[in-house]
Amino acid sequence: MATRVLILSASVGAGHNAAAAAIAQELATYPDLEVRNEDALRMTTRLYQVTAADAYFALVRESPWYVGWLYDYNDEPFRNERGMLLLWNMLNGQPIAALIEEYNPDIIVCTHFMPAGIVAQLLIEERIRARLAIVTTDYDFQGMWLSRTFNRYFVALDESAAFLASLGVDPTRITVSGIPVSARLNQPVDTASVRARYNLDPDLPTLLVSAGALGGGPALEIVEQIMRMQTAVQVIVVCGHNRALRQEVSARTAQQAERFRILGFTREMPELMRVATLFLGKPGGLTTAECMVAGLPMVVIEPIPGQEERNSDHLLENGAAIRCRNLPALSFKLDRILSDPQRLAGLRMGTSRLARPDAARLIAETLLNDRTEPFVFAADQRRRIIAAARGNSVPGAVEPTPLNTTALYNDETGVYIGVISAGQMAFLVDQLEEEGFDDDHYYIDEATLAYLQQAGADNELLALLGEALRDHGPTEIRFIRP
């Protein structure tokens, strides 16, 4: 009997669906698998779709600062799976739950946290038996991805895996796969043929400007800046499904029409990325992963606060992108980069640090070889993880100094000396002079040490102070009482 795999995404943007398609394409190469790929958002109520997608993109256009606030607010683990938000998801996701129960898959892969939350609830209620894998589609890990039950997480970076482990997630259940992208980005491409199709000069830099699948963002302003450049370039502008934008960009570039190729939605982005010199646009998770696999450095412009800001941080940290914070300076920045071949080569090298062309293959292989039982976070574990995410108590962190001890430091250098007991501290208070109630220092030299020994200091205290003297000489010691 074939193993059934159900892949669930959500069309909040194109990235989650693109990641799901890449995984489905890879799984299709395996025998004895029955693979079904569904857009979970399309199965919810119209009200839910408007809230999750339409309202979100309206906020991106009109109030991006609020999108950033929402992202940070929802960064707390398990927020998607408790209270009113869980009830809202389950009520609007009944068709998804019905599909899952009817299909009865052996493996469920979620590339969005909304269907993952519904699957987790079904597992906890024992309405299904399946292995749940969650594939994150941004470089950073946002708290809403954390599920009460799961088998495995697939994350983009080692840093994300370390963050999850620091919250208390079992590291053996975390796989650093990268973000899955289309297999076409791994296949050989006839760059000469692509350039000929679009009438591109192989000796000129090619700028690839993307407004995304929906045709949003400052594409028109970017084009206007490119038209002011001193460097000779050729430009491909992808306007997505926004026909009005395509018309407007075409009209604006009419006087330099030979330099521009103005496209609508295209399925040839993998090929265009392979012939481009720089990508200009927003750092969505899938777009970024595709650029990295294509070896295409990015010029980040107006990232959406939240996930795109964090993606941008990782790109800049790895030297795979530059960021233009002020659009009027874009032409200047592009001229500077294109006039410096060494810097451009450094940016291309930076893409290799983040490129994971084998992400879909690794996910597929791991899924099919994973025989773990679902892991369920107990209530106390969830409380500890939420506290850890808030910075209150991180599992594995260094414990604070016990309340019945006092820590000693070299006041000049800040070097930690050690801890003494409450009785040893009381002895020092009795024997050494304090300048005032709030005095937190004692001066220790050989004479002081001899005096303390004569007064009856215990050997442990004398050894600790003696070691400090040997290491640092006469020392002003600062003590921190609990």
C-alpha positions as CSV (number, residue, x, y, z in Angstrom):
1,M,0.0,0.0,0.0
2,A,1.4,3.4,-1.0
3,T,2.5,5.8,1.8
4,R,0.2,8.8,1.7
5,V,1.8,12.3,2.0
6,L,-0.4,15.4,2.4
7,I,1.3,18.8,1.9
8,L,-0.6,21.8,3.3
9,S,0.4,25.4,2.5
10,A,-1.4,28.7,2.6
11,S,-1.5,31.3,-0.2
12,V,-0.6,34.3,2.0
13,G,1.8,35.5,-0.7
14,A,3.3,33.0,-3.1
15,G,6.2,31.7,-1.0
16,H,4.4,29.1,1.2
17,N,2.8,27.5,-1.9
18,A,6.1,27.6,-3.8
19,A,7.9,25.7,-1.0
20,A,5.1,23.1,-0.9
21,A,5.4,22.7,-4.7
22,A,9.1,22.1,-4.5
23,I,8.6,19.4,-1.8
24,A,5.8,17.8,-3.8
25,Q,8.0,17.8,-7.0
26,E,10.8,16.0,-5.1
27,L,8.5,13.5,-3.5
28,A,7.1,12.7,-6.9
29,T,10.4,11.1,-7.8
30,Y,9.9,8.4,-5.1
31,P,8.0,5.1,-5.9
32,D,5.2,3.9,-3.7
33,L,4.2,7.4,-2.6
34,E,0.8,9.0,-3.0
35,V,1.4,12.8,-2.7
36,R,-1.4,15.4,-2.4
37,N,-0.6,19.1,-2.3
38,E,-3.4,21.5,-1.0
39,D,-3.7,25.2,-0.4
40,A,-5.3,25.1,3.0
41,L,-6.3,28.8,2.9
42,R,-8.5,28.2,-0.1
43,M,-10.6,25.7,1.9
44,T,-11.4,28.2,4.7
45,T,-14.3,30.6,4.9
46,R,-14.2,33.8,2.8
47,L,-14.1,35.8,6.0
48,Y,-11.0,34.0,7.1
49,Q,-9.3,34.4,3.7
50,V,-10.0,38.1,3.8
51,T,-8.5,38.4,7.3
52,A,-5.5,36.2,6.6
53,A,-4.5,37.5,3.1
54,D,-6.4,40.5,1.8
55,A,-6.3,42.4,5.1
56,Y,-2.7,41.5,5.6
57,F,-1.6,42.9,2.2
58,A,-3.7,46.0,2.8
59,L,-1.8,46.6,6.0
60,V,1.5,46.0,4.2
61,R,0.6,48.8,1.8
62,E,-0.9,51.3,4.2
63,S,0.5,50.6,7.6
64,P,3.7,48.5,7.4
65,W,4.7,49.5,10.9
66,Y,1.6,47.8,12.2
67,V,2.6,44.6,10.4
68,G,5.9,44.7,12.2
69,W,4.1,45.2,15.5
70,L,1.8,42.2,14.8
71,Y,4.8,40.1,13.9
72,D,6.6,40.9,17.2
73,Y,3.3,40.4,19.2
74,N,2.7,37.0,17.7
75,D,6.4,35.9,18.1
76,E,5.4,34.2,21.4
77,P,5.5,30.4,21.1
78,F,2.1,28.6,20.9
79,R,0.1,31.8,20.4
80,N,-1.4,30.2,17.3
81,E,-2.6,27.2,19.3
82,R,-4.4,28.5,22.3
83,G,-7.4,30.7,23.3
84,M,-9.5,32.5,20.8
85,L,-7.0,32.2,18.0
86,L,-7.1,28.4,18.2
87,L,-10.9,28.5,18.2
88,W,-11.0,31.0,15.3
89,N,-8.6,28.7,13.2
90,M,-10.6,25.5,14.0
91,L,-14.0,27.0,13.3
92,N,-12.9,28.4,10.0
93,G,-10.7,25.4,9.2
94,Q,-13.4,22.7,9.4
95,P,-13.1,21.8,5.7
96,I,-9.3,21.4,6.2
97,A,-9.9,19.1,9.2
98,A,-12.5,17.1,7.2
99,L,-10.1,16.7,4.3
100,I,-7.3,15.5,6.6
101,E,-9.5,12.9,8.3
102,E,-10.9,11.7,5.0
103,Y,-7.6,11.4,3.3
104,N,-6.0,9.8,6.4
105,P,-2.3,10.5,5.4
106,D,0.7,8.8,6.9
107,I,2.8,12.0,6.7
108,I,1.6,15.6,6.8
109,V,4.0,18.4,5.8
110,C,3.0,22.0,6.6
111,T,4.7,25.0,5.0
112,H,2.5,27.5,6.9
113,F,1.7,27.6,10.6
114,M,-2.1,27.8,10.2
115,P,-2.7,24.3,8.9
116,A,0.0,23.0,11.2
117,G,-2.1,24.3,14.2
118,I,-5.1,22.5,12.8
119,V,-3.2,19.2,12.3
120,A,-1.8,19.5,15.8
121,Q,-5.3,19.8,17.3
122,L,-6.4,16.7,15.4
123,L,-3.4,14.8,16.6
124,I,-4.0,15.8,20.2
125,E,-7.7,14.8,20.0
126,E,-6.5,11.5,18.4
127,R,-8.7,12.0,15.4
128,I,-5.8,11.1,13.1
129,R,-2.5,9.3,13.3
130,A,0.2,10.8,11.2
131,R,3.7,12.2,11.4
132,L,3.7,16.0,11.3
133,A,6.6,17.8,9.7
134,I,6.8,21.6,9.7
135,V,8.9,23.4,7.1
136,T,9.6,27.1,7.9
137,T,9.8,29.4,4.9
138,D,11.8,32.3,6.3
139,Y,15.3,32.5,7.7
140,D,14.2,33.5,11.1
141,F,12.0,31.3,13.3
142,Q,8.8,33.1,14.4
143,G,6.9,31.9,17.5
144,M,3.7,31.1,15.7
145,W,5.4,28.2,14.0
146,L,5.9,26.4,17.3
147,S,3.4,23.6,17.6
148,R,2.1,21.7,20.6
149,T,2.8,18.4,18.8
150,F,5.1,17.5,15.9
151,N,7.6,15.0,14.6
152,R,10.2,17.2,13.0
153,Y,11.0,20.8,12.2
154,F,12.9,21.8,9.0
155,V,14.5,25.2,9.4
156,A,16.6,27.4,7.2
157,L,19.7,28.2,9.3
158,D,21.8,26.7,12.0
159,E,21.0,29.8,14.0
160,S,17.3,28.9,13.9
161,A,18.0,25.4,15.0
162,A,20.1,26.8,17.9
163,F,17.2,29.1,18.9
164,L,14.7,26.3,18.9
165,A,17.0,24.1,21.0
166,S,17.5,27.0,23.4
167,L,13.7,27.1,24.0
168,G,13.8,23.4,24.9
169,V,13.0,21.7,21.6
170,D,14.8,18.4,21.2
171,P,17.7,19.1,18.8
172,T,17.4,15.6,17.3
173,R,14.0,16.6,16.0
174,I,15.3,19.7,14.2
175,T,16.8,19.4,10.7
176,V,18.6,22.4,9.1
177,S,17.5,21.9,5.5
178,G,17.3,25.4,4.1
179,I,14.2,26.7,2.3
180,P,13.0,24.3,-0.5
181,V,13.1,25.9,-4.0
182,S,12.2,24.7,-7.4
183,A,14.4,22.0,-8.9
184,R,14.8,24.2,-12.0
185,L,17.3,26.3,-10.1
186,N,19.5,23.2,-9.8
187,Q,19.3,22.3,-13.4
188,P,21.8,23.4,-16.1
189,V,20.6,26.4,-18.0
190,D,21.6,27.7,-21.4
191,T,22.3,31.2,-20.5
192,A,23.1,32.2,-24.1
193,S,19.6,31.0,-25.1
194,V,17.9,32.9,-22.3
195,R,19.8,36.1,-23.2
196,A,18.9,35.7,-26.8
197,R,15.2,35.2,-26.0
198,Y,15.1,38.5,-24.1
199,N,17.6,40.2,-26.4
200,L,20.1,40.8,-23.6
201,D,23.7,41.9,-24.2
202,P,26.1,39.4,-22.4
203,D,28.6,42.3,-21.9
204,L,26.2,44.5,-19.9
205,P,25.0,44.1,-16.3
206,T,21.5,42.9,-16.0
207,L,19.2,44.2,-13.2
208,L,16.2,42.1,-12.3
209,V,13.5,44.1,-10.6
210,S,10.7,42.2,-9.0
211,A,7.4,43.5,-7.7
212,G,6.4,40.0,-6.5
213,A,3.6,37.9,-7.8
214,L,1.0,40.4,-6.7
215,G,2.8,43.4,-8.3
216,G,3.3,45.4,-5.1
217,G,6.1,47.5,-3.7
218,P,8.0,50.5,-5.0
219,A,8.8,49.0,-8.5
220,L,8.0,52.3,-10.3
221,E,10.3,54.3,-8.0
222,I,13.1,51.7,-8.5
223,V,12.8,52.0,-12.2
224,E,12.9,55.8,-12.1
225,Q,16.2,55.6,-10.1
226,I,17.7,53.1,-12.5
227,M,17.0,55.5,-15.3
228,R,19.2,58.0,-13.6
229,M,22.2,55.7,-13.4
230,Q,25.5,56.5,-15.1
231,T,26.4,52.9,-15.6
232,A,25.1,51.2,-18.8
233,V,22.7,48.5,-17.7
234,Q,19.8,46.5,-19.1
235,V,16.8,45.9,-16.9
236,I,14.1,43.2,-16.5
237,V,11.1,44.4,-14.6
238,V,8.6,41.7,-13.4
239,C,5.3,43.3,-12.5
240,G,3.5,40.1,-11.5
241,H,-0.3,40.2,-11.9
242,N,-0.5,43.9,-11.6
243,R,-1.4,45.0,-15.2
244,A,-1.7,48.6,-14.3
245,L,1.8,48.6,-12.9
246,R,3.1,47.0,-16.1
247,Q,1.4,49.7,-18.2
248,E,2.7,52.5,-16.0
249,V,6.3,51.2,-16.0
250,S,6.2,50.7,-19.8
251,A,5.0,54.3,-20.3
252,R,7.6,55.7,-17.9
253,T,10.5,53.9,-19.6
254,A,9.4,54.6,-23.2
255,Q,12.3,56.9,-23.9
256,Q,14.8,54.2,-22.8
257,A,12.7,51.3,-24.1
258,E,15.7,49.5,-25.6
259,R,17.1,49.1,-22.1
260,F,14.0,47.6,-20.4
261,R,12.1,44.4,-20.6
262,I,8.7,44.9,-18.9
263,L,7.1,41.6,-18.0
264,G,3.8,40.6,-16.2
265,F,3.7,37.4,-14.3
266,T,6.3,35.0,-15.5
267,R,7.2,31.3,-14.9
268,E,10.7,31.9,-16.1
269,M,12.1,33.5,-12.9
270,P,14.6,30.7,-12.3
271,E,16.1,31.3,-15.8
272,L,16.1,35.1,-15.4
273,M,17.8,34.8,-12.0
274,R,20.6,32.8,-13.6
275,V,21.4,35.5,-16.1
276,A,20.9,38.6,-13.8
277,T,23.7,40.5,-12.1
278,L,21.6,41.9,-9.2
279,F,18.1,41.4,-7.9
280,L,16.2,44.4,-6.7
281,G,13.2,44.0,-4.5
282,K,11.8,42.6,-1.2
283,P,13.5,39.7,0.6
284,G,10.6,37.3,1.0
285,G,11.7,33.9,2.2
286,L,11.3,32.0,-1.0
287,T,12.6,34.8,-3.2
288,T,15.6,35.1,-1.0
289,A,16.3,31.4,-1.1
290,E,15.9,31.3,-4.9
291,C,18.4,34.2,-5.3
292,M,20.9,32.5,-3.0
293,V,20.7,29.2,-5.0
294,A,21.0,31.1,-8.3
295,G,24.1,32.9,-6.9
296,L,22.3,36.2,-7.4
297,P,23.1,39.0,-4.9
298,M,20.2,41.1,-3.7
299,V,19.6,44.9,-3.3
300,V,17.0,44.9,-0.5
301,I,14.5,47.7,-0.8
302,E,11.7,48.5,1.7
303,P,11.4,45.1,3.4
304,I,8.1,44.4,5.2
305,P,8.7,44.9,8.9
306,G,8.9,41.5,10.6
307,Q,9.9,38.5,8.6
308,E,11.4,40.4,5.7
309,E,13.4,42.7,8.0
310,R,14.8,39.6,9.7
311,N,15.5,37.9,6.3
312,S,17.4,41.1,5.4
313,D,19.5,41.0,8.5
314,H,20.6,37.5,7.7
315,L,21.5,38.5,4.1
316,L,23.5,41.4,5.2
317,E,25.2,39.4,7.9
318,N,26.4,36.9,5.4
319,G,27.5,39.5,2.8
320,A,24.9,38.4,0.2
321,A,23.1,41.7,-0.1
322,I,23.1,45.4,0.3
323,R,20.2,47.4,1.6
324,C,19.0,50.8,0.2
325,R,17.2,52.6,3.0
326,N,16.7,55.8,0.9
327,L,15.3,55.3,-2.6
328,P,16.7,58.6,-3.9
329,A,20.2,57.2,-3.3
330,L,19.6,53.9,-5.2
331,S,21.1,55.0,-8.5
332,F,24.3,56.1,-6.6
333,K,24.5,52.8,-4.8
334,L,24.0,50.7,-7.9
335,D,26.7,52.7,-9.8
336,R,29.1,52.2,-7.0
337,I,28.6,48.4,-6.8
338,L,28.7,47.9,-10.6
339,S,32.0,49.9,-10.8
340,D,33.7,47.6,-8.3
341,P,34.1,44.1,-9.6
342,Q,35.7,42.9,-6.4
343,R,32.8,44.0,-4.3
344,L,30.3,42.4,-6.7
345,A,32.3,39.1,-6.6
346,G,32.2,39.3,-2.8
347,L,28.4,39.6,-2.8
348,R,28.2,36.6,-5.1
349,M,30.4,34.7,-2.7
350,G,28.1,35.7,0.1
351,T,25.2,34.0,-1.6
352,S,27.0,30.6,-1.4
353,R,26.9,30.9,2.4
354,L,23.1,30.8,2.4
355,A,22.4,28.7,-0.7
356,R,20.8,25.3,0.0
357,P,20.0,23.9,-3.4
358,D,19.4,20.4,-1.9
359,A,16.8,21.6,0.6
360,A,13.8,19.8,-1.0
361,R,15.8,16.5,-1.4
362,L,17.0,16.6,2.2
363,I,13.4,17.2,3.4
364,A,12.1,14.3,1.3
365,E,14.8,11.9,2.4
366,T,14.4,12.8,6.1
367,L,10.6,12.6,6.0
368,L,10.7,9.1,4.5
369,N,13.3,7.8,6.9
370,D,11.8,9.4,10.1
371,R,10.2,6.8,12.3
372,T,9.7,9.0,15.4
373,E,6.5,9.1,17.3
374,P,4.8,12.5,17.6
375,F,6.2,14.6,20.4
376,V,3.7,16.4,22.6
377,F,4.7,19.4,24.8
378,A,3.2,19.0,28.2
379,A,1.6,22.1,29.8
380,D,4.6,22.8,32.1
381,Q,7.0,22.5,29.1
382,R,4.9,25.0,27.1
383,R,5.0,27.4,30.1
384,R,8.8,27.1,30.3
385,I,9.2,27.7,26.6
386,I,7.0,30.8,26.7
387,A,9.0,32.1,29.6
388,A,12.3,31.3,27.8
389,A,11.1,33.2,24.7
390,R,10.3,36.2,26.9
391,G,13.8,36.0,28.3
392,N,12.6,35.1,31.8
393,S,14.0,31.6,32.1
394,V,16.0,29.9,29.4
395,P,16.5,26.1,29.8
396,G,20.2,25.3,30.3
397,A,21.1,28.9,31.3
398,V,23.6,29.6,34.1
399,E,21.8,29.5,37.4
400,P,21.9,32.7,39.5
401,T,24.0,32.9,42.6
402,P,22.2,31.1,45.4
403,L,20.5,33.5,47.9
404,N,22.7,32.3,50.8
405,T,26.0,33.2,49.1
406,T,27.8,36.4,48.0
407,A,29.8,36.8,44.8
408,L,33.2,38.5,44.8
409,Y,34.7,40.4,41.9
410,N,37.9,42.3,41.2
411,D,36.6,45.9,41.2
412,E,39.1,47.3,38.7
413,T,38.9,44.5,36.1
414,G,35.5,43.0,36.7
415,V,37.1,39.5,36.9
416,Y,35.0,37.1,38.9
417,I,36.8,35.8,42.0
418,G,34.3,33.3,43.5
419,V,31.5,33.0,46.0
420,I,31.5,32.9,49.7
421,S,28.9,31.6,52.1
422,A,26.6,33.8,54.3
423,G,28.8,32.9,57.3
424,Q,32.0,33.9,55.6
425,M,30.5,37.2,54.5
426,A,29.3,37.9,58.0
427,F,32.9,37.2,59.2
428,L,34.3,39.8,56.8
429,V,31.7,42.4,57.8
430,D,32.6,41.9,61.5
431,Q,36.4,42.1,60.9
432,L,36.7,44.7,58.1
433,E,35.8,48.3,58.2
434,E,33.0,49.6,55.9
435,E,32.9,53.3,54.9
436,G,29.1,53.4,54.9
437,F,25.9,51.5,54.8
438,D,26.1,51.2,51.0
439,D,29.8,50.3,50.8
440,D,30.3,47.3,48.7
441,H,34.2,47.1,48.6
442,Y,37.0,45.7,50.7
443,Y,40.7,46.3,50.1
444,I,42.6,43.1,50.4
445,D,46.5,42.9,50.6
446,E,48.9,40.6,52.4
447,A,48.5,42.4,55.7
448,T,44.7,42.2,55.5
449,L,45.0,38.5,54.8
450,A,47.3,37.9,57.7
451,Y,44.9,39.8,60.0
452,L,42.0,37.7,58.8
453,Q,43.9,34.5,59.4
454,Q,44.8,35.6,63.0
455,A,41.1,36.5,63.6
456,G,40.1,33.0,62.8
457,A,39.1,33.0,59.1
458,D,38.4,29.5,57.7
459,N,40.8,27.9,55.2
460,E,38.4,28.1,52.3
461,L,38.0,31.9,52.6
462,L,41.7,32.4,53.1
463,A,42.4,30.2,50.0
464,L,40.0,32.2,47.8
465,L,41.3,35.6,48.9
466,G,44.9,34.4,48.7
467,E,44.4,33.2,45.1
468,A,43.0,36.6,44.2
469,L,46.1,38.3,45.6
470,R,48.5,36.0,43.8
471,D,46.7,36.6,40.5
472,H,46.1,40.4,40.8
473,G,48.2,41.7,43.7
474,P,46.6,44.0,46.3
475,T,43.0,44.2,45.2
476,E,39.9,46.2,45.8
477,I,37.2,43.5,46.0
478,R,33.6,44.2,45.2
479,F,31.0,42.0,46.7
480,I,27.4,41.4,45.4
481,R,25.0,40.4,48.1
482,P,21.7,38.6,47.1
